[in-house]
Amino acid sequence: MAPGIAFASPTKTTKGRAVADEDPTSLKRRNEELEAQLRQSLEREERMRAELERTLERLRFAEEAEERLCSQLGDLEAEAVDQARSYYYKVQSLTEQLSRAQLLLQNAVKSQA
């Protein structure tokens, strides 16, 4: 007995439907449609990539701005603490001067009496 030869079925599957041998023009048209879809997909991918790059650039800019603002805020907080200490010492000095003046007044009133 001679070995048998198997032939592949001429039926193809396209988008889940069985397609018998199609004529070359319909295959060419289908190929052109697929190529057009591929081009659109690649263009869409490129637009998305460009949009992602723009978004990443805006994110980098926002992060740098945040760092600058935090640094400026730290400087302002340090300056505010220095001013508060300065005002505290001035108030303390004025309070001491007021206390001395009050003692002087009390002593002056007692010496007149």
The first five atom37 places (N, CA, C, CB, O) and aatype in JSON, in Angstrom:
{
  "aatype": [12, 0, 14, 7, 9, 0, 13, 0, 15, 14, 16, 11, 16, 16, 11, 7, 1, 0, 19, 0, 3, 6, 3, 14, 16, 15, 10, 11, 1, 1, 2, 6, 6, 10, 6, 0, 5, 10, 1, 5, 15, 10, 6, 1, 6, 6, 1, 12, 1, 0, 6, 10, 6, 1, 16, 10, 6, 1, 10, 1, 13, 0, 6, 6, 0, 6, 6, 1, 10, 4, 15, 5, 10, 7, 3, 10, 6, 0, 6, 0, 19, 3, 5, 0, 1, 15, 18, 18, 18, 11, 19, 5, 15, 10, 16, 6, 5, 10, 15, 1, 0, 5, 10, 10, 10, 5, 2, 0, 19, 11, 15, 5, 0],
  "atom_mask": [
    [1, 1, 1, 1, 1],
    [1, 1, 1, 1, 1],
    [1, 1, 1, 1, 1],
    [1, 1, 1, 0, 1],
    [1, 1, 1, 1, 1],
    [1, 1, 1, 1, 1],
    [1, 1, 1, 1, 1],
    [1, 1, 1, 1, 1],
    [1, 1, 1, 1, 1],
    [1, 1, 1, 1, 1],
    [1, 1, 1, 1, 1],
    [1, 1, 1, 1, 1],
    [1, 1, 1, 1, 1],
    [1, 1, 1, 1, 1],
    [1, 1, 1, 1, 1],
    [1, 1, 1, 0, 1],
    [1, 1, 1, 1, 1],
    [1, 1, 1, 1, 1],
    [1, 1, 1, 1, 1],
    [1, 1, 1, 1, 1],
    [1, 1, 1, 1, 1],
    [1, 1, 1, 1, 1],
    [1, 1, 1, 1, 1],
    [1, 1, 1, 1, 1],
    [1, 1, 1, 1, 1],
    [1, 1, 1, 1, 1],
    [1, 1, 1, 1, 1],
    [1, 1, 1, 1, 1],
    [1, 1, 1, 1, 1],
    [1, 1, 1, 1, 1],
    [1, 1, 1, 1, 1],
    [1, 1, 1, 1, 1],
    [1, 1, 1, 1, 1],
    [1, 1, 1, 1, 1],
    [1, 1, 1, 1, 1],
    [1, 1, 1, 1, 1],
    [1, 1, 1, 1, 1],
    [1, 1, 1, 1, 1],
    [1, 1, 1, 1, 1],
    [1, 1, 1, 1, 1],
    [1, 1, 1, 1, 1],
    [1, 1, 1, 1, 1],
    [1, 1, 1, 1, 1],
    [1, 1, 1, 1, 1],
    [1, 1, 1, 1, 1],
    [1, 1, 1, 1, 1],
    [1, 1, 1, 1, 1],
    [1, 1, 1, 1, 1],
    [1, 1, 1, 1, 1],
    [1, 1, 1, 1, 1],
    [1, 1, 1, 1, 1],
    [1, 1, 1, 1, 1],
    [1, 1, 1, 1, 1],
    [1, 1, 1, 1, 1],
    [1, 1, 1, 1, 1],
    [1, 1, 1, 1, 1],
    [1, 1, 1, 1, 1],
    [1, 1, 1, 1, 1],
    [1, 1, 1, 1, 1],
    [1, 1, 1, 1, 1],
    [1, 1, 1, 1, 1],
    [1, 1, 1, 1, 1],
    [1, 1, 1, 1, 1],
    [1, 1, 1, 1, 1],
    [1, 1, 1, 1, 1],
    [1, 1, 1, 1, 1],
    [1, 1, 1, 1, 1],
    [1, 1, 1, 1, 1],
    [1, 1, 1, 1, 1],
    [1, 1, 1, 1, 1],
    [1, 1, 1, 1, 1],
    [1, 1, 1, 1, 1],
    [1, 1, 1, 1, 1],
    [1, 1, 1, 0, 1],
    [1, 1, 1, 1, 1],
    [1, 1, 1, 1, 1],
    [1, 1, 1, 1, 1],
    [1, 1, 1, 1, 1],
    [1, 1, 1, 1, 1],
    [1, 1, 1, 1, 1],
    [1, 1, 1, 1, 1],
    [1, 1, 1, 1, 1],
    [1, 1, 1, 1, 1],
    [1, 1, 1, 1, 1],
    [1, 1, 1, 1, 1],
    [1, 1, 1, 1, 1],
    [1, 1, 1, 1, 1],
    [1, 1, 1, 1, 1],
    [1, 1, 1, 1, 1],
    [1, 1, 1, 1, 1],
    [1, 1, 1, 1, 1],
    [1, 1, 1, 1, 1],
    [1, 1, 1, 1, 1],
    [1, 1, 1, 1, 1],
    [1, 1, 1, 1, 1],
    [1, 1, 1, 1, 1],
    [1, 1, 1, 1, 1],
    [1, 1, 1, 1, 1],
    [1, 1, 1, 1, 1],
    [1, 1, 1, 1, 1],
    [1, 1, 1, 1, 1],
    [1, 1, 1, 1, 1],
    [1, 1, 1, 1, 1],
    [1, 1, 1, 1, 1],
    [1, 1, 1, 1, 1],
    [1, 1, 1, 1, 1],
    [1, 1, 1, 1, 1],
    [1, 1, 1, 1, 1],
    [1, 1, 1, 1, 1],
    [1, 1, 1, 1, 1],
    [1, 1, 1, 1, 1],
    [1, 1, 1, 1, 1],
    [1, 1, 1, 1, 1]
  ],
  "atom_positions": [
    [[0.83, -1.17, 0.0], [0.0, 0.0, 0.0], [0.89, 1.25, 0.0], [-0.95, -0.01, 1.21], [1.82, 1.34, 0.8]],
    [[0.61, 2.18, -0.87], [1.41, 3.41, -1.0], [0.94, 4.43, 0.02], [1.31, 3.98, -2.43], [-0.25, 4.48, 0.35]],
    [[1.88, 5.27, 0.52], [1.47, 6.29, 1.48], [0.53, 7.29, 0.82], [2.7, 7.0, 2.06], [0.66, 7.62, -0.36]],
    [[-0.42, 7.77, 1.63], [-1.39, 8.73, 1.12], [-0.88, 10.16, 1.25], [0.0, 0.0, 0.0], [-0.05, 10.45, 2.11]],
    [[-1.36, 11.02, 0.42], [-0.98, 12.43, 0.46], [-2.21, 13.21, 0.88], [-0.43, 12.92, -0.93], [-3.3, 13.06, 0.31]],
    [[-2.02, 14.06, 1.89], [-3.14, 14.86, 2.37], [-3.02, 16.26, 1.8], [-3.18, 14.91, 3.92], [-1.93, 16.82, 1.71]],
    [[-4.15, 16.82, 1.4], [-4.19, 18.18, 0.88], [-4.94, 19.05, 1.86], [-4.85, 18.24, -0.53], [-5.95, 18.63, 2.43]],
    [[-4.44, 20.26, 2.06], [-5.12, 21.2, 2.95], [-6.4, 21.66, 2.3], [-4.21, 22.4, 3.3], [-6.49, 21.79, 1.08]],
    [[-7.37, 21.9, 3.12], [-8.66, 22.37, 2.62], [-8.5, 23.77, 2.06], [-9.72, 22.35, 3.73], [-7.8, 24.6, 2.65]],
    [[-9.12, 24.06, 0.96], [-9.0, 25.39, 0.37], [-9.82, 26.42, 1.14], [-9.44, 25.37, -1.07], [-9.81, 27.6, 0.77]],
    [[-10.53, 26.02, 2.2], [-11.34, 26.93, 2.97], [-10.47, 27.68, 3.97], [-12.48, 26.18, 3.7], [-9.68, 27.06, 4.68]],
    [[-10.6, 29.01, 4.02], [-9.85, 29.85, 4.95], [-10.82, 30.46, 5.94], [-9.03, 30.96, 4.2], [-12.03, 30.49, 5.7]],
    [[-10.28, 30.96, 7.05], [-11.13, 31.6, 8.03], [-10.74, 33.07, 8.12], [-11.02, 30.91, 9.42], [-9.57, 33.4, 8.31]],
    [[-11.71, 33.96, 7.99], [-11.49, 35.39, 8.12], [-12.54, 35.94, 9.07], [-11.55, 36.11, 6.73], [-13.74, 35.85, 8.81]],
    [[-12.07, 36.51, 10.18], [-12.96, 37.08, 11.19], [-14.05, 36.1, 11.58], [-13.58, 38.39, 10.68], [-15.23, 36.46, 11.67]],
    [[-13.66, 34.87, 11.82], [-14.61, 33.89, 12.34], [-15.55, 33.3, 11.3], [0.0, 0.0, 0.0], [-16.43, 32.52, 11.66]],
    [[-15.39, 33.65, 10.03], [-16.26, 33.05, 9.03], [-15.43, 32.28, 8.03], [-17.12, 34.12, 8.33], [-14.32, 32.68, 7.68]],
    [[-15.96, 31.18, 7.59], [-15.25, 30.37, 6.62], [-15.38, 31.01, 5.26], [-15.77, 28.92, 6.6], [-16.48, 31.39, 4.84]],
    [[-14.25, 31.13, 4.56], [-14.26, 31.74, 3.25], [-13.64, 30.75, 2.27], [-13.49, 33.09, 3.24], [-12.49, 30.34, 2.43]],
    [[-14.4, 30.38, 1.29], [-13.86, 29.49, 0.25], [-12.9, 30.31, -0.59], [-15.0, 28.85, -0.63], [-12.82, 31.53, -0.43]],
    [[-12.2, 29.67, -1.44], [-11.25, 30.39, -2.28], [-11.9, 31.62, -2.87], [-10.71, 29.47, -3.41], [-12.81, 31.52, -3.7]],
    [[-11.43, 32.79, -2.42], [-11.97, 34.04, -2.93], [-11.2, 34.44, -4.17], [-11.92, 35.15, -1.86], [-10.06, 34.02, -4.37]],
    [[-11.82, 35.24, -4.96], [-11.13, 35.68, -6.16], [-10.05, 36.69, -5.77], [-12.13, 36.3, -7.18], [-10.17, 37.33, -4.73]],
    [[-9.04, 36.85, -6.57], [-7.91, 37.72, -6.23], [-8.3, 39.17, -5.98], [-6.89, 37.67, -7.32], [-7.67, 39.83, -5.15]],
    [[-9.31, 39.69, -6.65], [-9.67, 41.09, -6.44], [-10.26, 41.3, -5.05], [-10.67, 41.55, -7.51], [-9.99, 42.31, -4.4]],
    [[-11.08, 40.34, -4.58], [-11.63, 40.5, -3.24], [-10.55, 40.32, -2.19], [-12.77, 39.5, -2.99], [-10.57, 40.99, -1.16]],
    [[-9.6, 39.41, -2.45], [-8.48, 39.26, -1.52], [-7.64, 40.53, -1.49], [-7.6, 38.04, -1.91], [-7.19, 40.97, -0.43]],
    [[-7.42, 41.12, -2.68], [-6.65, 42.35, -2.75], [-7.38, 43.47, -2.01], [-6.41, 42.75, -4.23], [-6.75, 44.23, -1.26]],
    [[-8.69, 43.57, -2.2], [-9.48, 44.59, -1.51], [-9.41, 44.39, 0.0], [-10.96, 44.54, -1.99], [-9.23, 45.33, 0.77]],
    [[-9.56, 43.12, 0.41], [-9.48, 42.8, 1.85], [-8.09, 43.16, 2.4], [-9.78, 41.29, 2.09], [-7.98, 43.71, 3.5]],
    [[-7.07, 42.87, 1.65], [-5.7, 43.19, 2.05], [-5.55, 44.71, 2.19], [-4.68, 42.63, 1.04], [-4.94, 45.18, 3.14]],
    [[-6.09, 45.46, 1.24], [-6.02, 46.92, 1.3], [-6.76, 47.46, 2.52], [-6.6, 47.54, 0.02], [-6.3, 48.39, 3.17]],
    [[-7.93, 46.86, 2.83], [-8.67, 47.26, 4.02], [-7.86, 47.01, 5.28], [-10.01, 46.51, 4.1], [-7.81, 47.85, 6.18]],
    [[-7.22, 45.85, 5.34], [-6.4, 45.52, 6.51], [-5.2, 46.46, 6.62], [-5.92, 44.07, 6.45], [-4.83, 46.88, 7.71]],
    [[-4.59, 46.77, 5.47], [-3.47, 47.71, 5.49], [-3.92, 49.09, 5.95], [-2.82, 47.79, 4.11], [-3.2, 49.76, 6.69]],
    [[-5.1, 49.52, 5.5], [-5.62, 50.82, 5.92], [-5.89, 50.81, 7.44], [-6.93, 51.16, 5.14], [-5.58, 51.78, 8.13]],
    [[-6.45, 49.73, 7.93], [-6.69, 49.62, 9.38], [-5.37, 49.65, 10.14], [-7.47, 48.32, 9.71], [-5.26, 50.27, 11.2]],
    [[-4.37, 48.97, 9.6], [-3.05, 48.97, 10.24], [-2.46, 50.37, 10.27], [-2.09, 48.0, 9.51], [-1.92, 50.8, 11.29]],
    [[-2.56, 51.1, 9.14], [-2.06, 52.48, 9.1], [-2.78, 53.35, 10.13], [-2.22, 53.08, 7.69], [-2.15, 54.13, 10.84]],
    [[-4.1, 53.21, 10.19], [-4.87, 53.99, 11.17], [-4.44, 53.65, 12.59], [-6.38, 53.75, 11.0], [-4.31, 54.52, 13.45]],
    [[-4.23, 52.37, 12.83], [-3.81, 51.94, 14.16], [-2.44, 52.51, 14.5], [-3.79, 50.4, 14.25], [-2.21, 52.96, 15.62]],
    [[-1.52, 52.48, 13.54], [-0.18, 53.03, 13.77], [-0.24, 54.53, 13.98], [0.75, 52.69, 12.59], [0.47, 55.07, 14.83]],
    [[-1.08, 55.22, 13.21], [-1.23, 56.67, 13.4], [-1.81, 56.98, 14.77], [-2.13, 57.26, 12.3], [-1.35, 57.9, 15.45]],
    [[-2.8, 56.21, 15.18], [-3.41, 56.39, 16.49], [-2.38, 56.13, 17.59], [-4.63, 55.46, 16.66], [-2.32, 56.84, 18.59]],
    [[-1.58, 55.09, 17.39], [-0.53, 54.78, 18.37], [0.47, 55.92, 18.45], [0.19, 53.47, 18.0], [0.9, 56.29, 19.55]],
    [[0.84, 56.49, 17.31], [1.8, 57.6, 17.31], [1.21, 58.83, 18.0], [2.2, 57.95, 15.86], [1.9, 59.52, 18.75]],
    [[-0.07, 59.11, 17.73], [-0.73, 60.24, 18.42], [-0.76, 60.01, 19.93], [-2.18, 60.44, 17.89], [-0.5, 60.93, 20.71]],
    [[-1.07, 58.8, 20.34], [-1.11, 58.48, 21.77], [0.3, 58.6, 22.38], [-1.67, 57.06, 22.0], [0.45, 59.08, 23.51]],
    [[1.29, 58.17, 21.64], [2.67, 58.28, 22.14], [3.06, 59.75, 22.3], [3.66, 57.56, 21.17], [3.67, 60.13, 23.3]],
    [[2.69, 60.57, 21.32], [3.0, 62.01, 21.41], [2.25, 62.64, 22.57], [2.63, 62.73, 20.08], [2.8, 63.46, 23.3]],
    [[0.99, 62.25, 22.75], [0.21, 62.78, 23.88], [0.83, 62.34, 25.21], [-1.25, 62.31, 23.79], [0.88, 63.12, 26.16]],
    [[1.28, 61.1, 25.27], [1.95, 60.61, 26.48], [3.21, 61.41, 26.77], [2.28, 59.12, 26.35], [3.48, 61.75, 27.92]],
    [[3.99, 61.7, 25.73], [5.2, 62.5, 25.91], [4.87, 63.9, 26.42], [5.97, 62.6, 24.6], [5.54, 64.42, 27.31]],
    [[3.81, 64.51, 25.85], [3.4, 65.84, 26.33], [2.96, 65.77, 27.79], [2.26, 66.4, 25.46], [3.29, 66.66, 28.59]],
    [[2.23, 64.73, 28.13], [1.76, 64.58, 29.5], [2.93, 64.37, 30.45], [0.78, 63.4, 29.61], [2.96, 64.94, 31.55]],
    [[3.9, 63.56, 30.03], [5.09, 63.35, 30.87], [5.87, 64.65, 31.05], [6.01, 62.27, 30.26], [6.38, 64.93, 32.14]],
    [[5.96, 65.45, 29.99], [6.66, 66.74, 30.09], [5.93, 67.67, 31.05], [6.78, 67.4, 28.71], [6.57, 68.34, 31.86]],
    [[4.61, 67.7, 30.98], [3.83, 68.53, 31.92], [4.02, 68.02, 33.34], [2.32, 68.54, 31.54], [4.1, 68.82, 34.28]],
    [[4.08, 66.71, 33.52], [4.29, 66.14, 34.85], [5.65, 66.54, 35.39], [4.16, 64.6, 34.81], [5.77, 66.92, 36.55]],
    [[6.68, 66.46, 34.54], [8.03, 66.87, 34.99], [8.03, 68.35, 35.38], [9.08, 66.62, 33.86], [8.61, 68.73, 36.4]],
    [[7.38, 69.17, 34.57], [7.3, 70.6, 34.87], [6.58, 70.83, 36.19], [6.58, 71.35, 33.73], [7.02, 71.65, 37.01]],
    [[5.47, 70.12, 36.4], [4.71, 70.27, 37.65], [5.54, 69.82, 38.85], [3.39, 69.47, 37.59], [5.51, 70.46, 39.91]],
    [[6.29, 68.73, 38.71], [7.13, 68.26, 39.81], [8.23, 69.27, 40.14], [7.75, 66.91, 39.47], [8.51, 69.52, 41.31]],
    [[8.85, 69.85, 39.1], [9.88, 70.86, 39.34], [9.28, 72.09, 40.01], [10.57, 71.26, 38.02], [9.88, 72.67, 40.92]],
    [[8.1, 72.48, 39.56], [7.43, 73.64, 40.17], [7.1, 73.34, 41.63], [6.14, 74.01, 39.39], [7.24, 74.21, 42.5]],
    [[6.66, 72.12, 41.9], [6.34, 71.75, 43.28], [7.59, 71.82, 44.15], [5.73, 70.32, 43.33], [7.54, 72.3, 45.28]],
    [[8.72, 71.33, 43.62], [9.97, 71.39, 44.38], [10.37, 72.85, 44.67], [11.1, 70.67, 43.61], [10.78, 73.18, 45.78]],
    [[10.23, 73.71, 43.65], [10.57, 75.12, 43.86], [9.66, 75.75, 44.9], [10.48, 75.91, 42.54], [10.11, 76.49, 45.77]],
    [[8.37, 75.45, 44.81], [7.42, 76.0, 45.79], [7.72, 75.51, 47.2], [5.98, 75.64, 45.4], [7.65, 76.28, 48.16]],
    [[8.04, 74.23, 47.33], [8.36, 73.69, 48.66], [9.61, 74.37, 49.22], [8.58, 72.16, 48.59], [9.68, 74.68, 50.41]],
    [[10.59, 74.59, 48.36], [11.81, 75.28, 48.8], [11.49, 76.71, 49.24], [12.86, 75.28, 47.67], [11.96, 77.17, 50.28]],
    [[10.69, 77.4, 48.43], [10.31, 78.77, 48.79], [9.49, 78.78, 50.08], [9.51, 79.41, 47.66], [9.66, 79.67, 50.91]],
    [[8.62, 77.82, 50.24], [7.81, 77.74, 51.46], [8.72, 77.52, 52.68], [6.77, 76.6, 51.35], [8.51, 78.13, 53.73]],
    [[9.71, 76.66, 52.53], [10.65, 76.43, 53.62], [11.4, 77.71, 53.99], [0.0, 0.0, 0.0], [11.58, 78.02, 55.16]],
    [[11.83, 78.45, 52.96], [12.52, 79.72, 53.21], [11.59, 80.71, 53.93], [13.02, 80.34, 51.88], [12.01, 81.38, 54.88]],
    [[10.35, 80.78, 53.48], [9.39, 81.7, 54.11], [9.1, 81.29, 55.55], [8.08, 81.75, 53.31], [8.96, 82.15, 56.43]],
    [[9.0, 79.99, 55.8], [8.75, 79.53, 57.17], [9.93, 79.9, 58.07], [8.53, 78.0, 57.21], [9.73, 80.35, 59.2]],
    [[11.15, 79.72, 57.58], [12.33, 80.09, 58.36], [12.34, 81.59, 58.64], [13.63, 79.66, 57.64], [12.65, 82.02, 59.75]],
    [[12.01, 82.38, 57.63], [11.95, 83.83, 57.82], [10.86, 84.21, 58.82], [11.69, 84.53, 56.47], [11.06, 85.11, 59.65]],
    [[9.71, 83.54, 58.76], [8.61, 83.82, 59.69], [9.02, 83.48, 61.13], [7.35, 83.02, 59.3], [8.69, 84.21, 62.06]],
    [[9.75, 82.38, 61.3], [10.22, 82.01, 62.64], [11.19, 83.06, 63.16], [10.89, 80.61, 62.62], [11.12, 83.45, 64.32]],
    [[12.09, 83.52, 62.3], [13.05, 84.56, 62.71], [12.31, 85.85, 63.1], [14.06, 84.86, 61.58], [12.64, 86.47, 64.11]],
    [[11.32, 86.23, 62.3], [10.55, 87.43, 62.63], [9.78, 87.26, 63.93], [9.58, 87.78, 61.5], [9.72, 88.18, 64.74]],
    [[9.2, 86.09, 64.13], [8.45, 85.84, 65.36], [9.37, 85.93, 66.57], [7.75, 84.46, 65.32], [9.01, 86.51, 67.59]],
    [[10.57, 85.35, 66.45], [11.53, 85.45, 67.56], [11.91, 86.9, 67.81], [12.8, 84.61, 67.27], [11.98, 87.34, 68.96]],
    [[12.16, 87.64, 66.74], [12.53, 89.05, 66.88], [11.42, 89.83, 67.57], [12.83, 89.65, 65.5], [11.69, 90.62, 68.48]],
    [[10.17, 89.63, 67.15], [9.04, 90.32, 67.78], [8.89, 89.88, 69.24], [7.75, 90.05, 67.01], [8.57, 90.7, 70.1]],
    [[9.12, 88.6, 69.5], [9.01, 88.11, 70.89], [10.03, 88.83, 71.77], [9.24, 86.57, 70.94], [9.69, 89.29, 72.86]],
    [[11.29, 88.93, 71.29], [12.32, 89.59, 72.1], [12.03, 91.08, 72.25], [13.7, 89.38, 71.46], [12.3, 91.66, 73.3]],
    [[11.48, 91.7, 71.21], [11.11, 93.11, 71.33], [9.99, 93.29, 72.34], [10.68, 93.68, 69.96], [10.04, 94.21, 73.16]],
    [[8.99, 92.43, 72.3], [7.88, 92.53, 73.25], [8.4, 92.27, 74.67], [6.76, 91.51, 72.89], [8.01, 92.95, 75.62]],
    [[9.28, 91.29, 74.8], [9.84, 90.98, 76.12], [10.63, 92.19, 76.64], [10.75, 89.72, 76.05], [10.55, 92.54, 77.82]],
    [[11.4, 92.81, 75.76], [12.17, 93.98, 76.17], [11.24, 95.14, 76.57], [13.12, 94.42, 75.02], [11.47, 95.81, 77.57]],
    [[10.2, 95.35, 75.77], [9.24, 96.41, 76.11], [8.51, 96.11, 77.41], [8.23, 96.6, 74.97], [8.23, 97.02, 78.19]],
    [[8.2, 94.84, 77.65], [7.53, 94.46, 78.9], [8.45, 94.75, 80.08], [7.14, 92.96, 78.87], [8.0, 95.25, 81.11]],
    [[9.73, 94.44, 79.94], [10.68, 94.71, 81.02], [10.81, 96.23, 81.26], [12.06, 94.1, 80.68], [10.85, 96.68, 82.4]],
    [[10.87, 96.99, 80.18], [10.95, 98.45, 80.32], [9.69, 98.99, 81.0], [11.14, 99.12, 78.95], [9.77, 99.89, 81.83]],
    [[8.54, 98.44, 80.64], [7.28, 98.88, 81.25], [7.26, 98.52, 82.74], [6.08, 98.23, 80.53], [6.79, 99.31, 83.56]],
    [[7.77, 97.34, 83.08], [7.83, 96.94, 84.49], [8.74, 97.89, 85.27], [8.33, 95.49, 84.62], [8.4, 98.3, 86.37]],
    [[9.9, 98.24, 84.71], [10.82, 99.17, 85.39], [10.18, 100.53, 85.55], [12.14, 99.29, 84.62], [10.31, 101.17, 86.59]],
    [[9.5, 100.98, 84.5], [8.84, 102.29, 84.57], [7.75, 102.27, 85.64], [8.23, 102.68, 83.21], [7.58, 103.25, 86.38]],
    [[7.03, 101.17, 85.73], [5.98, 101.05, 86.74], [6.59, 101.07, 88.14], [5.15, 99.76, 86.53], [6.03, 101.7, 89.04]],
    [[7.72, 100.4, 88.35], [8.4, 100.41, 89.65], [8.88, 101.82, 89.99], [9.59, 99.43, 89.65], [8.76, 102.26, 91.13]],
    [[9.42, 102.51, 88.98], [9.87, 103.88, 89.22], [8.69, 104.77, 89.65], [10.53, 104.46, 87.95], [8.82, 105.57, 90.57]],
    [[7.56, 104.61, 88.99], [6.38, 105.39, 89.34], [5.92, 105.07, 90.77], [5.24, 105.12, 88.34], [5.58, 105.97, 91.54]],
    [[5.91, 103.8, 91.1], [5.48, 103.39, 92.45], [6.43, 103.97, 93.5], [5.42, 101.84, 92.56], [5.99, 104.45, 94.54]],
    [[7.74, 103.92, 93.23], [8.71, 104.47, 94.17], [8.56, 105.98, 94.28], [10.14, 104.11, 93.75], [8.69, 106.55, 95.36]],
    [[8.29, 106.63, 93.17], [8.1, 108.08, 93.2], [6.88, 108.45, 94.0], [7.99, 108.63, 91.79], [6.9, 109.43, 94.73]],
    [[5.78, 107.67, 93.87], [4.56, 107.95, 94.62], [4.8, 107.72, 96.1], [3.39, 107.06, 94.12], [4.32, 108.51, 96.92]],
    [[5.55, 106.66, 96.48], [5.82, 106.36, 97.87], [6.72, 107.44, 98.5], [6.49, 104.98, 97.98], [6.54, 107.81, 99.66]],
    [[7.68, 107.93, 97.72], [8.58, 108.95, 98.3], [7.87, 110.29, 98.49], [9.82, 109.15, 97.38], [8.28, 111.08, 99.34]],
    [[6.83, 110.56, 97.76], [6.07, 111.8, 97.93], [5.11, 111.67, 99.09], [5.3, 112.16, 96.65], [4.69, 112.68, 99.66]],
    [[4.76, 110.5, 99.43], [3.76, 110.35, 100.49], [4.31, 110.5, 101.84], [3.11, 109.05, 100.39], [3.57, 110.39, 102.82]]
  ]
}
